[in-house]
Amino acid sequence: AAAMTGYALISPVAAFAQTKEPTIGLGAPTGFVKLGGITASSFISGAIRFLLVVAALVFFFMLVVGGIQWIVSGGDKAATESARKKITNALIGLAIVFAAWAIVTLIHTLFGVNILELEIPSFVPAPTP
């Protein structure tokens, strides 16, 4: 019984271990390498969405920094003015980002072109007769 218990503890089947070396095929790539299905249109759409998120995060960060700067200014006119400018610039930036989003939405509504889900047609040569 002790021999069976010892065998069960060190058996690769009981440990769910690999029993042979895996083979890895590292052949040379042929043609263009596909990067997970990334196309130019999906890259542009993703970049636009990413930039909108980054702009919103920067707005929030600048608003918080301006608010904290205003609170700790202690009545100092220069520090209060600097904080007010920071908050004003953050709000102007938010307005610009919102206007850009509104323009993209308006273009989609009026012309049917959705920039956030852009599809660039691929070049397909005409068949020769």
C-alpha positions as CSV (number, residue, x, y, z in Angstrom):
1,A,0.0,0.0,0.0
2,A,2.9,2.4,0.8
3,A,4.4,1.7,-2.7
4,M,1.1,2.6,-4.4
5,T,0.7,5.8,-2.4
6,G,4.3,6.7,-3.3
7,Y,3.7,6.0,-7.0
8,A,0.5,8.0,-6.9
9,L,2.3,11.0,-5.4
10,I,5.1,11.1,-8.0
11,S,3.1,10.0,-11.1
12,P,2.9,12.6,-13.9
13,V,-0.7,11.7,-14.4
14,A,-1.6,12.5,-10.8
15,A,0.3,15.7,-11.0
16,F,-1.2,16.6,-14.4
17,A,2.3,17.1,-15.7
18,Q,3.3,16.9,-19.3
19,T,4.8,13.6,-20.3
20,K,6.6,14.6,-23.4
21,E,8.2,17.8,-24.8
22,P,5.9,20.0,-26.8
23,T,6.9,20.8,-30.3
24,I,7.1,24.4,-31.4
25,G,7.0,25.2,-35.1
26,L,9.0,28.4,-35.7
27,G,8.9,28.6,-39.5
28,A,9.5,31.8,-41.4
29,P,6.3,33.8,-41.8
30,T,5.0,34.0,-45.4
31,G,3.4,37.2,-46.7
32,F,2.1,39.8,-44.3
33,V,1.8,38.9,-40.7
34,K,-1.7,39.5,-39.3
35,L,-1.6,41.3,-36.0
36,G,-4.7,39.8,-34.5
37,G,-7.0,41.1,-37.2
38,I,-6.0,44.7,-36.8
39,T,-6.8,46.8,-39.9
40,A,-6.1,50.4,-40.6
41,S,-9.8,51.3,-40.0
42,S,-9.9,49.4,-36.7
43,F,-6.7,51.1,-35.6
44,I,-8.0,54.6,-36.4
45,S,-11.3,53.9,-34.7
46,G,-9.5,52.5,-31.6
47,A,-7.1,55.5,-31.6
48,I,-10.0,58.0,-31.7
49,R,-11.8,56.2,-28.8
50,F,-8.6,56.0,-26.8
51,L,-7.9,59.7,-27.3
52,L,-11.4,60.6,-26.1
53,V,-10.9,58.5,-22.9
54,V,-7.5,60.0,-22.3
55,A,-8.9,63.5,-22.8
56,A,-11.7,62.8,-20.3
57,L,-9.1,61.5,-17.8
58,V,-6.9,64.5,-18.2
59,F,-9.9,66.8,-17.7
60,F,-10.8,65.1,-14.5
61,F,-7.2,65.1,-13.2
62,M,-6.7,68.8,-14.1
63,L,-10.0,69.7,-12.4
64,V,-9.0,67.9,-9.2
65,V,-5.6,69.4,-9.2
66,G,-7.1,72.9,-9.7
67,G,-9.6,72.3,-7.0
68,I,-6.9,71.1,-4.5
69,Q,-4.7,74.1,-5.5
70,W,-7.6,76.5,-4.8
71,I,-8.3,74.9,-1.4
72,V,-4.7,75.1,-0.2
73,S,-4.0,78.5,-1.7
74,G,-4.8,80.0,1.7
75,G,-6.1,83.3,0.3
76,D,-3.0,84.0,-1.7
77,K,-4.1,85.9,-4.8
78,A,-1.5,84.4,-7.2
79,A,-2.2,80.8,-6.1
80,T,-6.0,81.4,-6.3
81,E,-5.7,82.9,-9.8
82,S,-3.4,80.0,-10.9
83,A,-6.0,77.5,-9.6
84,R,-8.8,79.3,-11.3
85,K,-7.0,79.3,-14.6
86,K,-6.3,75.6,-14.3
87,I,-10.0,74.9,-13.7
88,T,-11.0,77.2,-16.5
89,N,-8.6,75.5,-18.9
90,A,-9.8,72.1,-17.9
91,L,-13.4,73.1,-18.6
92,I,-12.4,74.6,-22.0
93,G,-10.7,71.3,-22.8
94,L,-13.8,69.4,-21.9
95,A,-15.9,71.7,-24.1
96,I,-13.5,71.0,-27.0
97,V,-13.6,67.3,-26.5
98,F,-17.4,67.4,-26.2
99,A,-17.6,69.5,-29.4
100,A,-15.4,67.0,-31.3
101,W,-17.7,64.2,-30.1
102,A,-20.8,66.2,-31.2
103,I,-19.2,66.8,-34.6
104,V,-18.5,63.1,-35.1
105,T,-22.1,62.3,-34.1
106,L,-23.4,65.0,-36.4
107,I,-21.4,63.6,-39.3
108,H,-22.7,60.1,-38.6
109,T,-26.3,61.4,-38.5
110,L,-26.1,63.6,-41.6
111,F,-23.9,61.6,-43.9
112,G,-24.1,58.1,-42.5
113,V,-20.3,57.9,-41.9
114,N,-19.5,56.6,-38.5
115,I,-15.9,57.7,-37.7
116,L,-15.9,55.7,-34.5
117,E,-16.5,52.5,-36.4
118,L,-14.7,53.4,-39.6
119,E,-14.4,50.9,-42.4
120,I,-11.9,51.7,-45.1
121,P,-12.7,49.8,-48.3
122,S,-9.8,47.5,-49.4
123,F,-8.3,47.7,-52.9
124,V,-9.5,44.9,-55.0
125,P,-8.3,44.9,-58.6
126,A,-10.9,44.5,-61.3
127,P,-11.0,41.0,-62.8
128,T,-9.4,40.9,-66.3
129,P,-11.6,39.4,-69.0
